[in-house]
Amino acid sequence: MKPTGQPPKAQKAQNNILRLLCFLWLSPLLAATPFNVRDFGATGDGVTKDTRAFQKALDACAVAGGGDVIVPAGRYLIGSIQLGTRTTLRLEQDSILTGSPDLDDYPIIDVRWEGRTLPGHRALIYAANVDHIGITGPGLIEGNPATAASNRPPRGTVVLEPINCTNILWEGFTVKQPGNNWATHPTYCDDIVIRNVTIEGGRDGIDLDSCRRVRIEGCTINTGDDCISLKSGRGMDGARLGRPTEDVLITNCKMTGRRFACIGIGSEISGGVRNIRIEHCSFRAYTHAIYLKTRIGRGGVNENISADDIDVLGGDFLRINLVKGGNTNTADDPVEGLPGYPVARRLAFSNIRLQGAKAVVVGTEVSALRPVESLVLTNITGTCSAGLTLANMKDVVLKDINVTGFTGALLGTVNVTGTGLEGAQAIPAPVDPAPGNAPGAARAVRTALWNGKDLSGWKFFLNDATIEPTTVWSVQDGALRLATKASGYIKTEKDYSNYHLHVEWRWDKDAAANANSGVMVHVHGPDLVWPLCFECQLKTGNAGQVVGMGLDIPDAPLQANRKRAPKLADSSEKPLGEWNTYEIFCRRDTVEVFVNGVRQNHVTSLPVSAGAIALQMEGCPIEFRNVWLEPL
């Protein structure tokens, strides 16, 4: 394997993949005599339905302890059939299995479709909860367009769909899916080898859904959507199950993506995708060769994804979209707050050869709240019409990027750190869509609560009316400084509800150990010290605590005559003199709080859900900047 230049931790993980996936498919103890479908009444005339004969042969094989079910030359018209344990379906030369056009020939069961469990028609060839199953060629299996439709309830038919199975071998045959549905869909399966299989279809070719230890080798895939798609569930449903797709090796494959990506990582990856190795492949891409696609509200950690020795003809080589990618064909059950922002880390791509590519990397659809952690690109050569655009990434390594034919700057960046970034052109910062982003949701409009210049839109209140407010506040280098020995606050003139509030603050380097302030939400009633509100504490060492000021926090302990919801984690504050970040999500009767990206509080069933927003003064100088909100 060629060196990738990726971080040691990622390289070690990739080496582990190769060790895990260099396994042999363990053949079952086979019965002495194979089971020929002709002996069970199959005609193979292409007109008579042979479903019953096939199922009898498969069942007889499983009951006998396993073995081979032989399909000799002929065209066999069948509805859905089910493989039993330790059974291999062997398709001899010139054997063709054709799906019936009648939906009644495909029973309705629960399936996972685009990340959610819902009713769907059983696949043409189906298996569930069994081990050591296989399909070998050189025959052909083809679905039927009359039954395949995916955009209606219940879901139409896929061609191959094992669910919750282990030790699967597909080798040396052809799959055709002429209808509007995926060709193959292994779900919750472990230890899969897909070798020298040809797949043609109008939608996805192979959809690996929460599968582990998979080797896809020597396959030729030509599809109208993703050739290979890696999935692990959608939104809270997928995150709750937490079953990632992991330890996958894709090697020596040829892919043609006529409409979308050759390899799509997502869009339903809420359970996570990790330890993915792609090598020695050629991609003919209409849009993207590799596309990491998901959206805010789905969460999930996507890590240790690498590719090496790849030829790309057309399309973008790599697109990263972590905020608004993927379909919304089925309902979202969003992961709320910062955990709903997808994570991507340790991505490494090396020895990539481009021919007439659209762009090298399109990587601007990344939230500043969840930057990509470690993107390594080394030895990228060839021709393309655009270079690299990167946003909100850290620990980026660019080395030996030698491409020609592009217009404009080779590299455009915003909020990106790392090496190899010299000469980068500044590009506009992206704006996140609304968290959750349910189907049809409007794009969030970010509102700057503080304009960076003065206190327009804010009201001033101090418990000492003799103090002139103009002596209390000042602005320097884009920061609002509040300094007074009196107690009080500045409060927005408007009330707000259902929002994501972003506030940055810092204390002086020599601030007192118990310096105190706070961000107050749902402020209402008369101005006094202190008004009715919920305070997100800023007292040093206590940031993330939520205090009820005259308002009840159910289930929180009563301390010092106030309900105080303690932090959920150890202090995540930065040292005095450094800037900190609050992300506060106020959604109906719930307030969720993150300090520098760490979830520190979640209080719910609150008695009020709207009000003004205030920044507190409690006798200690403090600075604020970048105070904004987005509606939820």
N, C-alpha and C positions, 0 to 999 in steps of 0.2 A: 504494500500500500504506500502511495506517495505521501510525503509529509504535507500536512495541511496548514501549518502555521497557527493552529488554534491553541487556546489556552490549555495548559497541562491537564486540568480537570476535565475539560471537554474531550481531549485526546484520549484520556484514560477511559472515559465513558464509551467512546466510539470503539476502542479496542475491545472493551467488554462485549459490545454488540456482536462483533465478528466472532468472538469465542462462543457466545450464546447461540448464534445462528448457524454455526458450522456443525449442525447435528444431522444425523440421518433419520429419515422417516422410519420409525420402527414398525416393521411389517408384523401383522398379527399372525397368530397360529392359524394357518389356512386349512380349510377342509380339503380333502384329497381330490375331490372332483368339483370343478367350477359349475356354476349355475347359469345355464344358457336361457335367455329370455324366450327363445323359440320353443324350448321344452315346456314352457308355462303358458303357451298359447299366443305369443306375439306373432303378428303377421308381417309387419314391416312393409306394408303396401302403401303407406302414406295416406290411406283413406280410413281404414278401420282404427278405432281408438284402441291402443294397446296399453292403456294405463293399468288396467287390472292385472294383466300378465306381468308387467314390469314389477308391480308392487308385490305380487306373489313370489317372484324370483328373489327380490331383495329381502323379503321377510324370511323366506326359507334359508337364505344365506346367513342372516343374523341369528336365527334360532339354532342353526347348526354350529354356531361358534365363530362364524366369520369366514371370509374367503372372497372369491371373485365372482361377479355377475357379468357374464359375457354378452355383448351386444354385437352380433355379426352384421355384415353389410346389409343395408336396407334403409328405408325411410320409415321411422316409427312416429306415429301421431299419438301424443300422450298429454294428459293433464298433469297436475302436480303429483310427484312421487316423493317418497321419504326413504332416506338411507338409514339403515340400522347400524349398530355398533360393529366395528371390525370388518367393514364391508367396503370393497373396492368395485366401482362400476368401470368396466374395461370396454372402451368403444373401439371396435376393430375398424380396419380400413374401409372407407365408404359407408360407414354407419352414420346415420343422421337422426337425431332426436329433434322433433318439431313440436312446439307447444300448441295445444288445442286453442281454437279461437273462442271457446265458450268459457265465460267467467265462472260458471257453475262447476267447472272442473278444477277450480283452485279454492279450497276451503278458506274461510276467513279466520285468521288467528291474530294474536297480538304480535306486532312487529315494531322494531325501532326504525322510525323513518324521519330523516333530517333532524335527528337528535332527540326525538320524543317517542314514547311508546303509544301506539294507537292501532286501531284495527286495520288489517290489510290482507290482501289475498296471498296465500302461501306461494312460495316460489315454485318454479317448474321443477327444480331439484332441490329438496329441502332436507335438513337434518337438524336434530336438536338433542342436546344432552348426551351425546355419544362420543366415542373415541376411536382413533385409528380408522378413519374413513378416507376414501380416495376416489378420484376420477382420473382415468388415464386414457390417452388417445391411441391412434390418431384421428378419431372420429370428430363429428361436429354436433354441437347443441345450439339450437336457435329458438329464441322466444317468439312470441306472436304479438304483432302491434295492436291487435284488437283487445288484448287483455292487459297491456303493459302500462296504460296511462297512469302517471304518478300524481296528477293534479286534480284528483277527485277522491272523495271518501267513499268506500275504503280504498286504501292505496292499491294500485295495480300490481302486476307481477314482475318480479325480477327473475333472472334465469337461474342463478345459483345463490343459495342463502343458508349457510350453516349457522346455527345459533347455539352458543354455549357448548361448543365442541372442542376437543383436543386432538392433536396429532392428525392433521389434515394434509393430504397430498393431492394437488392438481398438477397433471403433467401431460404435455404433448398433445393437447386437443385444441379445438377452436370453439369459441363462444361468439354467437352473434345475437345482438339485441336490437332488432329493427324498430322497436317501439320507444315510446317516451318514458323510459325508466332506466335505472341502473342495470348493468349487466350482472355483476356479482357483488355480494354484500355479506362477508363474514362478520358476525356480530358476537361479542363476548367470547371469542375463540382464542386458544393458545396453541403455539407450536404448529405453524402453518408453513408449508413449502408450496409455492406456485412457480413451476418451472416450465419454460418453453411452451407457454400457452399463448395463443393468438386470440385477441379480443377485438371485436368491431361493434360499434353501437352509436346511437344518437345521444346518449347521456354518459354518465360516468362508467368507466371500465371496471375498476376494482375499488370498492369502498371498504376500507378496513375500519371497523367501528368498535372501539374499546377492545382491541386485540393485542396480544403479547407474543413476542418471539416469532417473527414472521420473516421469511426469506422469499423475495420475488426476484427470479433470476431468468435471464434469457427470453423474456416475454416481448411480444410485439403487440402494441395497443394503439388503436386508431379510433378515436371517439369524438363526439360532438360536444363534450363537456370535459370535465377533468378525466385524464387517463387513469390516474390513481389519486384517490382522496383519502386522507387520514382524518378520522373523526373520533369523538368521545362524548357525545351528548350535548344538549343545548340548555343553557341557563341553569337555574337552580336544580332542575331535574338531573342534568348531567353532573353538576358539581356535587350534589348530594350523594350520588352513587360513587363518584370519584374513581371511575375505572378508566385509566388512561390508555391510549394506544402507545405502545412502547417497545423498544428493542426490535426495530425494523431495518432490514437491509434490502435495498433495491439496487440490483447490479446487472450490468450488461443487458439492459433493456432498450428497445427502440419505441419511442412514443410520438404520436401525432395528435395534438390537441386542436381540433378543427375550430373550436369556438372559445374554449376557456384554457385552463392551465394543463400542462402535462402532469405536474404533481401539485395538487391542491392540499394544503395543510389547513383544514377547516372546511366549512365555516363553523361547524358544530364541534368545538373542542373544549367544552367547559370542564371535562374531566382531565384535560391535559394531554399533551403529546410530547414524548421525550425519547431520546436516544434513537434518532433516525439517521441512517447513513445511506447516501445515494452516491453511486460510483459507476464509472465506465458506461455511461448512458448517452444516447443521442436523443435530442428533443427537437421536433419540428413544431413550433408554437405559433398559434394565431394571436394570442394575447400575452400569456406569461409562460415561461418554462417552469418556474417554481413560484407559488403564490401562498404566502402565509396570510390567511384571511379569517377575521373574526370581528367582533364588535363589542363596545362597552355594554355591560350588563350580562355578559356571558362568562367573564372571568376565565380561569384556567391558566396553567403554567405550561409554556411551550419552550423546551430547553434541549440543548445538545442535539442540534439539527445541523448536519453537514453534508456537503456534496464535493466530490473531487473527480477530475477527469471527465468533463461533460462537454459535449458539442451541442450548440444551440443555433438553430436556423429560424430567424424571424422572432417576433414577440419580444417582450421584456425578459431579461434573464431572471430577475428577482423582483417581486413586489411584496411589500410588508404593509398590511392594513390591519391595525389592531383596534380601530375605533368605529368603523361603519362597514365592515366587509361582510360578504356572505348574504345568503337569502333570508327572507322572512316569510317563507311559505307556510310555516306552522307557527303557532302562538309561542311567544317568549314568556318565560317565567324568570324575570331578570334576577341576577345576584345584585343586591343593592349595595350602594356605597363603593368605596375604593376596592374591596375584594372583587367587584364586578368588572374592574378594569383588567383586561388580559395582560399577562406577563410573557415576555419573550427574552430569552437570554442564552448566551453561548451558541451563536449561529456562526458557522464557518464554511467558506466556499473557496475552493482553490482549483487552479488549472482548468479554467473555463474558457472555451474557444467559441467566439461569437461570429456568426455570418449573417449580415443584414438584420441584426437585432434592432428593436425599437429603442430600448434603453438598457443600460447595464443594471441599475437598481432604481426602483421607485419606492422610496421609503419615507414618505412625509406624513403618512396617516398613522401617527403614533402620538399618544397623549403625553404631555409633560409630566403628568402625575405618575405614569408608569413608563419611563424611558426604556428602550431596548438596552439590555446589559450585555455588552461584548458582541460586536459584529466584526468578523475577520474576513477580509477579501484579499486573496493573493493570487498573482499570476493570471490576470484576466486579459485576454488578447482578442483581436479580431475587429470586425466592423460593426458600427451601430449608429443610429441617428441621434441618440441622446446619451448623456453620461449618467452620473449618479446624483440623486437628490435625497438628502438624509435630514430627518428632524427628530429631536428629542432622543438622542442616543448617547451612551457613554462607553468608554473603553473600546472605541472603534479602532481597528487596525486596517489600513489600506496600504498595500505593497505591490509593486509591479503591475499597476493598472496601465496597460499599453494598448489602447483602442484607437481606432481612426474612423473618420467619416461623420463624426457627430457635429452638430451645430451648437453654438452657445458654449457655456462653461462646462468643463469636464465634471466639476464637482460643485454642488450647491448645498449649503448646510444652514441649520439653525438649531442652536442649543445642542451641539454635538461636541464631544471631547474624545481625544485619543491621539493616534499617530498617523502620519501620512495625509493630514488634512491641509497641508500648506497650499495656499493659493485658492482656497475655497471661496466661492461667491456667496454672499449672504442672501437668503431667501426668506419670504414671509413665514411667520410662525403659524402653524395650523391651529384651528379652533375645534375643540372637541364637540361632538353632538351630545344631545341629552343622554345621561346615563339611563340604561335600560333600553332605550331606543326601540320601543315596540313597533310593530309594523305600522307604517304611516305616521310615526312620530315626527314632529317638526324639529328642525335643527335648532339647537339651543342658541339663544342670543345672550352673549356675555355682557353684563352691565358693570361698568366700573363705578363702584360706590364712592371712591375717592379719586378726584381728578388729577392728583399729583401737584396741585398748585395752591388751592385754598379750601375752605370748608363749605363750599357751595353744596347744598343738599343736606347739610347736617345742622342740628341744633346743639347748643352748648348748655350744659348745666353743671354748676358747682355749688357745693353746700355752703360756701362762703361767698355771699353775694357782693362783697366789697372788692373781690379780685376782678381785674379787668381781663376778660377772656383772651385778648390779643397778646397778653404777656405769657400765656400758658402754652401756646402752640407756635411751632415754626416749621419751615420746610427747608431741607438741605439734601442735595444729591438724590432727589426723588423720594425721600423718606419724610413722613410726618412725625415730628417729635412732640410729645406731650410731657410737660415737666411742671409740676406744681406740688406743693405739700398739702394742698386741699384735696378733698375727695369729690369725684364727679364723673362725668362721661360726656362724650359726643354721641349723638343719636341721629340716625337717618330720619329725614322728614317723612319718608314713606314707610308704610308697613309692607311686609313681605311674608309669603308662605310658599312651601314646596320649592326649595331651592338648594343649590350647592354653593356654599360660601367659602371663599378662599381668602385667607388673611396671613400675611407674613409679619413677624415681629422680631425684635431683638432688644436685649438689655445692654446697658453700658458694660464694658469689660470689668469695671470695678464696682458693679452694682452690688447692693446688699444681698446676703444669702437668702433673705426672705422677701426680695422684691416682689411686689404684688400688682396684678392688673387682671383683666379678663375681657373676653368677648361675650357680649350679652345678646341673646336672641329672644324673639317673641316678647319684646319689651312693650308694656302697655300700662295704662293707668297714669296717675299724676307723677310728675318729675320730683323725685326725692332720692335720698341715699338710704336704701337702694330701691329702685322701682321693681314692680312685679316682672319677673323674667326668669330665664334659665341662663346661668353664667357658665360658659366654658372657661375654666380656670386657666390663668397664665402665671400664677404664683410659681416662682422658681421651684422646680422639682415636682410640681403638681399639675403641669399642663396636661389636659385630657380629662381631668376631673370635671364633673358637671354638678352644679349647685342650684337648687331650687330657691330662688329669692321670693319668698312669700307664695310660692307655688309648689304643689306636691309632685314628687317623683315616686311613683309607686315602687315598692320593694326596695328602695334605697334606704340606708340607715340614717337615723336622725343624729346629727352631730352639730354641736354648738347652735342648737335651735334651728338648724336648717337641714333639709334632706341633701345628702351629698352622695352621689354615685361615684365610687372610687374608680381609679384607672384599672384597665383590664390587663396592663402589662407594665413592666418596669419603665422608668422614665426614658423617653426617647428624645428629650430635649438636647440641643447642642450646647457647647460651652458658652459662657457669658461672652458677649461681643459678636456672636455669630447669628445669622438670620435663621429663624425657625418658620415652619409652615403649618398652619391649621387648615384642614379640610373638614368642613362641618356640613353634614347633609341633614336638612330639615325636611322630612317627608311626612305629611299629615301629623300624626301624634307621636312621631318618633324623631329623635335627634341622635345622629351617629357622628363620632368624632375621631379624626386621625391627626396625629402629631408627627410630622416628618415621615409620613407614609405608614406609621404604625397605628393600628386600630386600638384606640384607648378607651372608647366608651360607646355604649348603645343603650339608650333609655327609651322606653315606649309607654304607651297608654297615658301620655301627658294630658293635662286638663286643657291646655291651649295649644294652638298650632299656627299662630300668626302673630305678627307684631313688628316693631321696629328692630333695628340692629344697632348695637352700641359698643363703643370702645371705652374701656373703663380707665379712670385715673384714681390711684389709691396712694398718692404720696411719693411715688418713685418714677424717675424719668424713664420713658419707654418710647420706642420708635415703631412705626407701622409703615408698610408699603404694600402695593399690589392687592388692594382690597376690592374684590369683585364677586359677583354671583352669577349663576346661571339657573334658569328655571328647570325644575324636574317635572 
